[in-house]
Amino acid sequence: MPKSHRDLVVWEKAVALAGAILRLTRTFPNHERWELTSQINRAAVSVAANIAEGAGKGTDRSLLQGLRIARGSLAELETEILVAISMGYVGMSSDYLQRITEIERLLNSLMAAIRRGEKFRAP
């Protein structure tokens, strides 16, 4: 277990992505404020928040559960970004999907390591 969620690279990247997403959605049309914008923002923040919650409970089992929930929120975020791209709110050349894929890989790797019994508690 990490000493803190702040020790996890995946959490750092999720926080950075959430900030980028929150800035991005400020550019969406006003009529999307309570629709797609709200959904995207909640999903983006949820990824980092669930990693933090799982790590904060202090057990491998809790961390795994938090990582699973974060992965689900990440899939939701990916879907919503794809919808935003299809609506023309986000350019195809943006790096949001690449960042989501990187975070997904990190989540999967961390989950696999925990299942193998690797310890994450700092000495």
N, C-alpha and C positions, 0 to 999 in steps of 0.2 A: 504494500500500500504506500502511496506517496504520503509525505508528511502533510501535504496540502494539495488541493486542486491546482494551486498556482505553480506547483512543481511539474505539471503535465503540459507538454508541448501541445497536445491536442486541445487542451483548454485554452491556451494562449491563442492558437490559430482560430478557434471558434469565437473567442471574444473579438478578435480582429475582424473576422468575417461579419459578425453581428454589427459592429460599428460601421463597416462599409455598406452593409445592407440598409441600415437605418438612414445613412446619408443618401443612398440611392433612391429609396422610396420617397424622399422629400421632393424628388423630381417628377413623380407620378402625377397624373391629372387629379385635380381635387375630387372628382366624382368617385375615384378609387379609394379615397381616404378610409372609409369604413368597410371597404370590401377587400380587395387584393392587398392593399398596403398594410392593413391591420393584420391580415393572415401571415404575410411574409415577415413582418416585424416580430410577431409572436413566435413563429417557428425559428427564426434566426437567433433570438435571445434564448429560446428554450434549449438549443443545443448546448451552449456553454453552461447554462443554469443547471441542466440535468447532470452534466459531468461534475460540476461543483457539488451538487447535492449528494450524488453517489459517493464521491470521494470523502465528503465531509462526514459521512456516517461512520467511517473508519473500518469497514470490513470489506474484504474482497467481494463478497456476495452483494453488498450494497453498491459497490463501485460497478460491478458487472451490470446490475439492474439499471443504474444511472446511465451507463454507456449504451445499453440497449435502447433506452428511451431516447437518448440523444441521437442515436442512429435513426430512429423513427422520425424524429423532428427534422433531421437532416434530409431524409427522403421527401418529407413534406415540403421543405424549403426548396429542394431541387425542382420538384413539380411546379411550385408556384413561380419560380424563376423562369422555367420553361413557358409557362402561361404568359408571364410578363414579356418574354421575348416574342411570343406569337402575337401579342397585342402591340408590339412596337415600342414598349416602354423601356426595354433593355436591348442593347445591340448584341448581335451574335458574336462580335469580337470581344465582348467583355470576358473577364477571367473568373466570374462568379462560379461557373460550373466546374472549372478546373480546381478552384479552391474547395468546393464542396467535395469533389472526388478525393482530393488530398486528405481532407478531414475524415472522410469515410475510411480511407486506407489506414489512417492512424488509429481510428476507433477499432477497426477490425483487428489490427495488430495488437493493440493493447488488450482487447478482449481475449484473443488467442493466448497471449502470454500469461494472463491471469488464470485461464483455464489449465494451462500447463503447470501451474503452481509457482510461477516466478514471483518473487517478492519485490515490492516496490517501496518498502519502507527504507528511508535513508538511514545510514548507520548512525 
